[in-house]
Amino acid sequence: MEWEIVIGLEIHTQLSTESKIFSSSSTRFGAAPNTQASAVDMALPGTLPVFNAAAADKAICFGLAVGAHIAPKSVFDRKNYFYPDLPKNYQISQFGLPIVQGGTLSFFVGEKEHTINLTRAHLEEDAGKSLHENFTGPYGESSTGIDLNRAGTPLLEIVSEPEMRSAAEAVAYARAMHSLVVWLGICDGNMQEGSFRVDVNVSVRPKGQEEFGTRCELKNINSFRFMERAIHYEVRRQIELIEDGGKVIQETRLYDADRDETRSMRSKENANDYRYFPDPDLPPLFISAEKIEAVRQQMPELPATKRARYEAELQLSAYDAAQLTASRSTADYFEAVAALVGAANAKLAANWISGELAAALNREELDISNAKVTPEQLSKLLLRIADSTISNKIARDVFQAMWEGDHGADADAIIDAKGLKQINDSGAIEAMIDEVIAANPDIVEQFRAGKDKAFNSLIGQVMKVAKGKANPGQVSSILKAKLG
């Protein structure tokens, strides 16, 4: 039987406010346990929540970026459940009337563009954190500690429709969402610190069946690599279970990266299990058209707008434009280079940023904002390719020297010091070609007998004589003329 995978994501984005969503406690990461937990965060009797308006501004910003409806009135609800790190025994969230409704996100999987519909994005508070590992109690016993520093941290939970059909598509969507919230400045995107966490709802169904299968939720995955592995494992588990006559149970599961497997955590609750009801301590949140417009005016140029501009003004392909807008820092780097090399060389800049520069950054696990070659330095190198001072092949060697800091990473200085200037003198190139033709009569005859590969062999011989410095275009045209 052929199976179809159905995936929907719930992404918890920690909003980059200085204080928590319902108290004045700091949201700074890394403080000693329970040093950033106020009476409100600890749910002491008599305390009342006060909404942080900055969280609403960031939610509005997100909604505008994905083309969603911003609700003029939204309501905070109590989501009732017990966890040791949730002092109130309920979480303040939004259920019936969320602040952001609908919207879409477009992204590329390879060179194919996909668009996923969003169901909603709602504001809520985070829970605290249970500390299990290497935690010793006051009497030396093995214990679990509770850190409430994170309790009350503002979250925007972004829920997609179940429209993804592969692990690759789900990961590409999550990466695009991560890039967008960081681009907008509403989240720092630090997955190791829990600022961006993904819950993956996975089910399978026979190909052609309209009804969804029973889903399982893979909880709190904070790595794109682990997310892909978790989905692959869970899909295999569900298919094997069904084909063996078993039945998938709706539940929440955790991914164990060390064993590369998912394991059951608890049965999956439905909305009615949480007994949602409007929080009586918080009034409805009203958002005016003027507030929405004020947020819109403060927003940066969006990735989709940049992509369209790059395609129209710089004649870049949709794929190149998407690569360059994968992050705001990449777009900023490209625009700095493009301003220096000119629109005529924008495609050359795009190729180098997505190629050689990206490879160097990946090798050393650096963000482009920390690249060892600045936009100004790369621009000078690209201009030397454009004016035929060096070939694209030799430029790779120059770039590597620049990356290593040779001669102050100055392209001209490296080219001069290493004697890498391209030979553009047609007379000198013609002399080299005559030498190669005279030395390789057999290859010349093969070419004249119709073997096209022989021509490439002769080009290679000329470039060898020229030590890689002859202008490839001139070599090709002069050699063709010589061979008739």
C-alpha positions in Angstrom: 0.0 0.0 0.0 1.2 3.5 -0.8 1.0 5.9 2.1 0.7 9.7 2.3 2.2 11.7 5.1 0.3 14.6 6.7 2.1 17.2 8.8 1.1 20.3 10.6 3.3 22.4 12.8 2.8 24.4 16.0 5.7 26.8 16.4 6.3 28.5 19.8 8.1 31.7 19.2 9.5 33.6 22.2 8.8 37.3 21.7 11.8 39.6 22.3 10.2 41.8 24.9 12.3 43.0 27.9 9.7 42.0 30.4 7.2 39.1 30.7 3.7 39.1 29.2 1.8 39.6 32.4 4.5 40.9 34.8 7.4 43.3 34.9 10.0 40.5 35.5 12.9 40.3 33.1 13.0 37.8 30.2 16.8 37.7 30.1 18.2 34.2 29.5 20.8 32.6 31.8 20.0 34.1 35.2 20.3 31.9 38.3 17.1 29.8 38.9 14.1 31.7 40.3 15.8 35.1 40.3 13.5 36.5 37.6 10.2 35.2 39.0 7.9 37.8 40.6 4.9 37.2 42.8 2.7 37.2 39.6 4.9 34.6 37.9 4.7 32.4 41.0 0.9 32.8 41.2 0.9 33.9 44.8 -2.5 34.6 46.2 -3.9 38.1 45.5 -1.7 38.8 42.5 -3.2 39.9 39.2 -1.8 39.8 35.6 -1.2 43.1 33.7 -0.8 42.7 29.9 2.4 43.8 28.2 1.4 45.8 25.2 4.8 45.2 23.5 3.8 41.6 23.0 0.7 42.7 21.0 2.8 44.9 18.8 5.1 42.0 17.9 2.1 39.7 17.2 0.6 42.4 14.9 3.9 42.7 13.1 3.9 39.0 12.4 0.3 39.0 11.3 1.0 41.8 8.8 4.0 40.0 7.5 2.0 36.8 6.6 -1.0 38.7 5.3 -3.3 37.6 8.1 -6.4 39.2 9.7 -5.5 41.1 12.8 -8.5 40.7 15.2 -9.9 44.0 16.4 -10.9 42.2 19.5 -9.1 39.1 21.0 -9.6 37.4 24.3 -7.3 35.7 26.8 -8.4 32.3 28.1 -7.4 30.0 30.8 -6.1 26.7 29.6 -6.4 24.4 32.6 -3.8 21.6 33.2 -1.4 20.6 35.9 2.4 20.6 35.5 4.9 21.1 38.4 6.4 24.1 36.6 3.0 25.8 36.0 2.2 27.4 39.4 -1.3 28.6 38.6 -2.3 25.2 37.3 -3.6 26.9 34.2 -1.9 28.7 31.3 -3.1 32.1 30.1 -3.5 31.6 26.3 -5.9 32.5 23.5 -8.5 30.0 22.2 -11.7 31.3 20.8 -10.6 34.7 19.6 -6.8 34.8 18.8 -5.0 38.0 17.8 -3.8 36.7 14.4 -6.1 34.7 12.1 -5.2 33.1 8.8 -2.2 34.1 6.6 0.2 32.2 4.4 3.9 31.5 4.3 5.8 30.8 1.0 9.2 29.1 0.8 11.3 27.0 -1.4 12.0 23.3 -1.3 15.0 23.0 -3.7 13.9 25.2 -6.6 10.2 24.6 -6.2 8.1 27.2 -4.3 5.5 26.0 -1.7 2.8 28.0 0.1 1.3 26.8 3.4 -1.8 28.3 5.0 -1.7 29.3 8.6 -4.7 28.6 10.9 -3.8 31.2 13.6 -1.2 32.7 15.8 -2.1 33.4 19.4 -0.4 35.0 22.4 0.3 33.0 25.5 2.6 32.7 28.5 5.4 30.1 28.8 5.6 27.7 31.7 8.6 27.3 33.9 11.3 24.6 33.6 11.8 21.3 35.4 15.5 20.6 36.1 16.1 16.8 36.2 19.8 16.3 35.3 22.6 16.6 37.9 20.2 18.3 40.4 20.8 17.4 44.0 18.3 18.2 46.8 19.1 19.8 50.1 19.9 16.4 51.7 22.1 15.1 48.9 19.3 13.1 47.3 18.5 13.0 43.6 15.8 15.5 42.9 13.9 17.5 40.3 14.2 21.3 40.7 11.7 23.9 39.4 13.0 27.1 37.8 10.3 29.7 37.3 12.5 32.3 35.4 10.8 31.3 32.1 7.3 31.3 33.6 5.3 34.1 32.0 7.7 34.7 29.1 5.6 35.9 26.1 5.1 33.4 23.3 3.4 33.6 19.9 2.2 30.2 19.0 1.9 29.9 15.2 -0.3 27.0 14.0 -0.2 25.8 10.4 -2.8 23.9 8.5 -1.9 20.2 8.0 -0.8 20.8 4.4 2.8 19.5 4.5 3.5 16.1 2.9 7.1 15.4 3.6 9.8 15.9 6.3 11.8 18.0 3.8 8.8 20.3 3.3 8.1 20.6 7.0 11.7 21.5 7.7 11.8 24.1 4.9 8.6 25.6 6.3 10.1 25.7 9.8 13.3 27.3 8.5 11.4 29.9 6.6 9.3 30.7 9.7 12.4 31.0 11.8 14.0 33.3 9.3 10.9 35.5 9.1 10.5 36.0 12.9 14.2 36.9 13.2 13.9 39.1 10.2 11.0 41.0 11.8 13.0 41.4 15.0 10.2 39.8 17.1 12.3 36.8 18.2 16.0 36.2 18.6 15.5 32.7 17.1 18.0 31.0 19.5 16.9 27.4 19.4 19.4 26.2 22.0 17.9 28.7 24.5 14.3 27.6 23.6 13.4 30.8 21.9 12.0 28.9 18.9 10.5 25.5 19.5 8.5 23.3 17.2 5.7 20.8 17.9 5.2 18.5 14.9 1.8 16.8 14.3 2.3 13.7 12.2 -0.2 11.2 10.7 -0.3 8.8 7.8 -3.2 7.7 5.5 -3.5 5.5 2.4 -2.8 7.5 -0.8 -6.1 8.9 -2.1 -7.9 8.8 1.2 -9.5 12.1 2.2 -9.9 11.4 5.9 -6.9 12.1 8.1 -5.2 9.4 10.1 -4.7 9.5 13.9 -2.0 12.1 14.6 0.8 12.0 17.1 2.5 15.2 18.4 6.3 15.3 18.6 6.9 17.9 21.3 9.4 20.7 21.7 12.0 19.9 19.0 14.7 22.6 19.0 16.8 21.5 16.0 15.9 21.3 12.3 18.1 18.3 11.9 16.4 16.5 14.8 13.0 17.5 13.5 13.7 15.8 10.1 15.0 12.7 11.8 12.0 12.6 14.2 9.5 12.8 11.4 11.2 10.1 9.4 11.2 7.8 12.5 7.6 8.6 13.4 6.3 8.0 9.9 8.0 4.6 9.8 6.7 3.7 13.2 3.1 4.5 12.3 3.1 2.7 8.9 4.7 -0.4 10.4 2.2 -0.4 13.3 -0.8 -0.1 11.0 0.5 -2.7 8.5 1.1 -5.1 11.4 -2.6 -4.8 12.4 -2.1 -2.3 15.2 -3.7 1.1 15.7 -2.1 4.5 16.1 -3.0 6.2 19.4 -3.3 9.9 19.6 -0.6 10.9 22.0 2.3 13.3 22.6 5.7 11.8 22.0 9.3 13.0 22.7 12.2 12.5 20.3 15.3 10.9 21.7 18.2 12.1 19.5 20.7 9.6 21.0 18.6 6.6 20.1 17.0 8.3 17.0 13.5 7.3 18.1 10.3 8.8 19.5 8.8 7.6 22.7 5.4 8.1 24.4 5.1 11.0 26.8 1.4 11.2 27.5 -2.0 10.8 25.9 -2.8 13.8 23.6 -5.4 16.1 25.1 -8.1 17.7 23.0 -9.4 21.3 23.5 -12.3 20.2 25.7 -9.9 18.5 28.1 -8.3 21.8 28.9 -11.7 23.4 29.9 -10.9 26.7 28.3 -12.8 29.7 29.5 -12.1 33.5 29.3 -9.7 34.7 32.0 -11.8 36.9 34.3 -8.7 38.9 35.4 -7.9 40.2 31.9 -10.1 42.4 29.8 -10.5 41.8 26.0 -7.6 43.1 23.9 -8.8 45.8 21.5 -6.6 46.8 18.5 -7.4 49.8 16.4 -6.8 50.4 12.8 -4.4 53.2 13.8 -2.4 50.9 16.0 -2.1 48.4 13.1 -0.9 51.1 10.8 1.6 52.4 13.3 3.1 48.9 13.6 3.2 48.6 9.8 5.2 51.8 9.4 7.9 50.4 11.8 8.3 47.1 9.9 11.4 46.4 7.8 11.0 45.6 4.1 9.7 42.0 4.0 11.5 39.1 2.3 8.8 38.7 -0.3 9.0 42.4 -1.2 12.8 42.2 -1.5 12.6 39.1 -3.6 10.3 40.8 -6.1 12.6 43.8 -6.1 15.7 41.7 -6.8 13.9 40.0 -9.7 12.6 43.2 -11.2 15.5 45.6 -10.7 18.5 43.2 -10.7 17.2 40.6 -13.1 17.8 37.8 -10.6 15.9 34.5 -10.8 13.3 33.6 -8.3 15.6 31.0 -6.8 18.5 33.4 -6.5 16.3 36.0 -4.9 15.0 33.4 -2.4 18.5 32.3 -1.5 19.6 35.9 -0.8 16.5 36.7 1.4 16.9 33.5 3.5 18.0 35.8 6.3 18.0 39.5 6.9 21.8 39.5 7.4 22.3 37.7 4.0 20.1 40.3 2.3 22.0 43.1 4.0 25.4 41.6 2.9 24.2 41.2 -0.7 22.8 44.7 -0.9 26.1 46.1 0.3 28.0 44.2 -2.4 25.5 45.0 -5.1 25.7 48.7 -4.4 29.5 48.5 -4.9 29.6 46.3 -8.0 26.6 47.7 -9.8 23.4 46.1 -11.1 25.2 44.7 -14.1 27.2 42.5 -11.8 24.3 41.6 -9.4 24.1 38.0 -10.7 27.8 37.5 -10.2 27.5 38.8 -6.6 24.5 36.4 -6.0 26.5 33.4 -7.3 29.5 34.2 -5.1 27.4 34.9 -1.9 25.3 31.7 -2.3 28.4 29.7 -3.5 31.9 30.3 -2.2 31.0 32.6 0.7 28.2 30.3 1.9 30.5 27.3 1.7 33.2 29.1 3.8 30.6 30.1 6.4 29.3 26.6 6.6 32.7 25.1 7.1 33.4 27.3 10.1 29.8 27.5 11.3 29.7 31.3 11.1 26.8 33.6 10.4 27.3 35.9 7.4 27.3 38.9 9.8 30.6 37.4 11.1 32.1 36.6 7.7 35.9 37.0 7.5 35.5 38.8 4.1 33.6 42.0 4.2 31.2 43.2 1.5 33.7 45.8 0.5 36.5 43.2 0.2 34.3 40.8 -1.8 33.2 43.6 -4.1 36.8 44.4 -5.1 37.3 40.7 -6.0 34.2 40.6 -8.0 35.2 43.7 -10.0 38.5 42.0 -10.9 36.5 39.1 -12.3 34.2 41.5 -14.2 37.0 43.5 -15.8 38.9 40.3 -16.7 41.9 40.9 -14.4 41.4 37.4 -13.1 39.3 34.4 -14.2 36.5 33.0 -12.0 38.6 30.0 -11.3 41.6 32.0 -10.1 39.2 34.1 -8.1 38.5 31.1 -5.9 42.1 30.9 -4.9 42.2 34.7 -4.2 39.0 34.4 -2.1 40.6 31.6 0.0 43.7 33.8 0.6 41.4 36.7 1.5 39.4 34.5 3.9 42.7 33.5 5.6 43.6 37.2 6.0 46.5 37.4 3.5 47.6 40.9 2.6 44.8 42.4 4.7 42.3 40.4 2.6 42.8 42.9 -0.2 42.1 41.2 -3.6 44.5 43.5 -5.6 47.4 43.0 -3.2 46.9 39.2 -3.3 46.7 39.2 -7.2 49.8 41.2 -7.5 51.8 39.3 -4.9 51.0 35.9 -6.4 51.2 37.1 -10.1 47.7 36.0 -10.8 46.6 38.6 -13.4 44.8 37.0 -16.3 46.5 37.0 -19.7 44.3 38.9 -22.1 47.0 39.6 -24.8 45.6 37.8 -27.9 49.0 37.5 -29.4 50.4 35.7 -26.4 47.4 33.4 -26.2 47.7 32.6 -29.9 51.4 31.7 -29.4 50.4 29.3 -26.7 47.7 27.7 -28.9 50.1 27.2 -31.7 52.5 25.5 -29.3 49.7 23.2 -28.1 48.5 22.4 -31.6 52.0 21.5 -32.7 52.5 19.3 -29.7 49.2 17.4 -29.9 48.5 16.4 -33.6 46.5 13.3 -32.5 44.1 15.3 -30.5 43.7 17.9 -33.3 42.8 15.0 -35.7 40.3 13.6 -33.2 38.6 17.0 -33.1 38.5 17.3 -36.9 37.0 13.8 -37.0 34.1 15.0 -35.0 35.1 14.2 -31.4 34.0 17.3 -29.4 35.7 16.2 -26.2 39.0 16.6 -28.0 38.4 20.4 -28.1 38.1 20.5 -24.3 41.3 18.6 -24.1 43.1 21.1 -26.2 41.7 24.0 -24.0 43.0 22.2 -21.0 46.4 21.9 -22.5 46.5 25.6 -23.3 45.4 26.5 -19.8 48.2 24.3 -18.5 50.8 26.1 -20.6 49.3 29.4 -19.3 49.3 28.2 -15.7 45.6 28.8 -15.6 45.9 32.5 -16.3 44.8 32.8 -20.0 41.4 34.3 -20.6 39.2 31.3 -21.1 36.9 33.1 -23.6 39.8 34.2 -25.7 41.4 30.8 -25.7 38.1 29.2 -26.9 37.5 31.6 -29.7 41.1 31.7 -31.0 41.4 27.9 -30.8 38.1 27.5 -32.8 39.4 29.9 -35.5 42.7 28.0 -35.6 41.0 24.7 -36.1 38.6 26.0 -38.7 
